[in-house]
Amino acid sequence: MSTNNARTLRRAQAGTTEPAWVKWTLIGVVLVFVFLFLVLPLAAVFTEALRKGAGAFLEALQEPDAWSAIRLTLLTAAIAVPLNLVFGVAAAWAIAKYEFKGKAFLTTLVDLPFSVSPVVAGLVYVLMFGAHGWFGPWLQANDVKIIFAVPGIVLATIFVTFPFIARELIPLMQAQGSEEEQAALVLGATGWQTFWHVTLPNIKWGLIYGVILCNARAMGEFGAVSVVSGHIRGQTNTMPLHVEILYNEYQSVAAFAVASLLALLALVTLVIKSFVEWQFERQEKAAAHLPPERPTP
């Protein structure tokens, strides 16, 4: 095979007929963009956090208000993510496995948090549960606090993170179809047995991936939480809100220290996400190379 034919074959396998310099130019542009807009700002956060040494960095993280913000962020994620896990699986199962009137409307509702500004979502909760909101007088009469308290922060976080798990599972379930579930039911399995032994193993990687994205957004949410929190220092400030307060007070080292911890949590999430993707690809390749089963005589 000639050199030109070999080059043409490689381009055909890659799905493009462009010369090599085009590929390397595009890769270079992407790497420069990633460095300038992602890597460099992230490095600047850690550099500023350690500008006055490790002592100032640790002191900023040990401050009571910082600990309160860290605990509230983790608590909010610990409540919002499992609830969205249940809601997301239920919504994805209903949309992917059943045909019913209003299915398109339900799909639109799942996507609603993507199209609504988080600030608007926070204002909606204030309208509903605020002192002068629809349920405000009843809540005050029964001494129930939602707005400017932890329940409001959790509700706002659930709203903005709801689509992540459902949107990962819906196309996956639709692509897999329902033949395996139907076969399990025909063989006598109950609904729960079918879910645990058939549906869940088929969607586990997409489910884990959606949970990871949901958790990352829950810990980093700012807009909706900022509206419903009331910015009560040491009580209703999550880590993003605490960073804003410190920065506005010209405590830049403390602000970047907390921001670096938030960035570190994001990096850990990214590592877990990459590991999940690698495991999924590895499993897919292993399944693709399995020998076909021999028919039983």
N, C-alpha and C positions, 0 to 999 in steps of 0.2 A: 504494500500500500504506500502510495506516494505521501510526501509531507503535506501537500495541499489537501489531499483526500482525508488524511488523519486529522488535520486541523478542522476541516469541514464537519467531520464526524463528531468531534468534541463539541463544536458549537451547536450542532443539532441536538446532542444529548443534553446540553445545558439549556436548550430552548431559546437560543439567541444566535444571530448571525453577525453580531457586532464584533469588531476586532478587539484584541486583548487590551489595548490602551484605554478603551472606553470602560471596560470592567474595572481596571485599576484606578482610573480617574474617579469613578463613582464611589469606589471603596474609600479612596483618599478623602473625598468630600464628606462622606459620612463620618469618617474617623475624626476629621477636623471639627465638624459640627458637634459630635459627641464630646470631644475634649473641651471645646469652648463653652458649651451650654450645659453640660452635665458634670463632667469630671472636675473641671476647674472650680465651679461654684461649690461643689461638695468638698473639695480640698480646702477651699477658703473657709468653710464653716469650721472644720477641725483645726485649721491654723489659728483662726481667731479665738477659738475656745481655749487653746493652749498657749495663747500669746503671753500670759502672765505666769505661766508655769502650771505644773500639775496640781500644786496646792490650791491655787485659785479656782482651778477647774473642779476639784473635788469639793471645795467649800461651797461653790455655787449649787452643786447637786445635793449637798447635805442640808441646805437651807430648808426650813419647815415648809414654806410655801411651794418649793420645788418638789418636795416629797409628796405633798398633797396633790399637786398636779399630776405627778407620775402615777400615784395610786388611782386617781380618778380616771385617767386615760386608760389604764389597764382594766379597771372595773367596767368602764363603758364598753370596751371591746369584748370583755368576757361575757357581758350580757347580750350585746347586740349581735355578735357573730353567731352564737348558737341559735338565737331566735331566727335570724336570717337563714341559717342552715335549714331549719324546719320549714319556714315559709318558702324558701327557694326551691327545695325539693318538691314540696306539695304543688307549687305553681308550675314547675317544669313538668311534673308528672301529669297534671291536669291538661296542660297545653299540648304536650307531645303524644299522650296516649289516648286522649278522648276527643270526640267531635261533639260540640254542643253550641247552642246559640250564645253569642256574646264572646266567643273564643278570641276573635280579633280585638275586641275591646279589652279583654283581660290582658292580652299581649301588650297592648298600648299602655295599660296601667303599669305593667312591669317596667316598661321603658320610661315612665313618667319622670322618675328622679334624675334621669340623664338629661332631660330637656328643661327641667325647672332649676333655676338658680338656687343653691343651698340657702342663700339669704332669704329668698322668698319662702322656702320651706320653713325656715325658722319663724318668719312672720306669721305663717299660717297657724303654727302651734301657739304663738302668742295670742292670735285672734280667737283660738278655740279655748285655751286654758288660762289665759291671762286674767288679771284682776277684773278687767272690764270685758272679758271675752264671753263666748257663748255659755261656757260652763263655769266661768269664774266665780259668780256668787255662790253657787252650790259648793264648789271646792273650798271657798273661804269659810262657809258655814260649817263644813265638816272637817276643817283644819287639814286639808289635803293640799300639799304643795307639789306642783308639777313644773311650772315656769320658775326660773331662777333657782332650780334645785336639780338633783341628780336625775329624777324621772324625765324631766324635759330634755336633758342632754342625751339620755339614752334613746328617747323617742326620735329626736332629730337625727341621731346617728343611724338608727334603724332605717329611717326614711331614705337617707342619701346613699346607704350601702345596700339597700334591698336588691337592686338588679344584678349585682355581681355574681352571686351563686346561681340564680335562676337563668341568667343569660349564658352562663357556661354550660348549663345542663340541657337547656331546651334544644339547641341544634344537635347535641350529642345523642339525646334520646330519640329525636326525630330520625336521625340517620340510622340508628340501631333497629328501629321498628319495634313491634310488639310480638314477633313470632315466638321468641323464647319464653316470654311470659305466658302466652297462650298454651304453649306446649306443657309448661309446668302445671298450669291449672288443669289441663286435660288429664295429666298424670296423677292428679289428686292433691296437689299442693294448695295450701291456703293462701290468702292474699299476703299475709305477713311473711310466710315462708318464701313466696315468690319474690317479694321485695328484698329480703335479706340474702337469699341464695342465688338470685338471678339478676335482678335489676341493679342492686347496689354494687356487686363486683364489676358490672359492665360500666358503671359511671364513676367508679371510685377516684380515678385520676382527675377527671374533670371536676369532681366534687372537691377534692383537695385543692386543686388550682383555684377554684372559685372562693373557697374559704380563705386562702392566703391573700388574694386580692381584697376580699371584704375586710379582713383584719387590718391590712395596710391602710385602707381608706378610713376605717373606723378610728385608728390611732391618729391619723393626720388631719381629720376633718376640722375645718375652721369656721366657715361661713355660717352654717346653720347653728352650730354650737355657740358661736359668738352671740347670736341673737337671743337664744333662750337661756343662756347661762347667767346673765346679769353681771359677769366679771367680778364675783365676790371672791376676793383674794383668800386663798387657803381653803375654799369651800367648793366653788363651782368653776374654777379655772382648770382646763385641761392643759396639756403640755404646749400645744400651739398657742393658746391664749396667754399662758404664762410667758412664753417667749416674747409675744407682742408687748406685754406690760413691761418686762425688763428692758426691752429695746427702747421703748418710749421714755423710760426713766434714765436713759443713757448708761445703763448697766450692761455694756456690750459684751463683756467677757462672760457674765452670768447668762445672758441671753443666748450667746453662741454655745455655751456649755450645754444648756438644756436642748438647744437645737441639734447639737451634735449627737446627743443621746437619742433623739427622735430619728435623726438620720441613720444612726447605727441600727436602730430597730428596723428601719426600712431596708438597710443593706442585708440584715439577717433574713428578712422576708424575701428579698430578691434571691439570696442563696438557696433558701428552701424551695422557692419557685423553680429555679434552674434545676435543682436536684429532682423535683417532681417531674419536670419535662424530660430530663434525661432518663429517669426510670420508665416513663411512659414510652418513649421512643425505643428504649431497650426491649421492653416487653412486646411492642409491636413488631420489632425486627425478629425477635425470637419466635413469635407466633407465625410470622410470614415464612420462616424456614422450617417449620414443623413438617415432617413427612405426612402425606395423606393417610388417613385411616384405611386399613384393609377391610373390605366387606366381610362380615361374618358368614361362614358357610351355612 
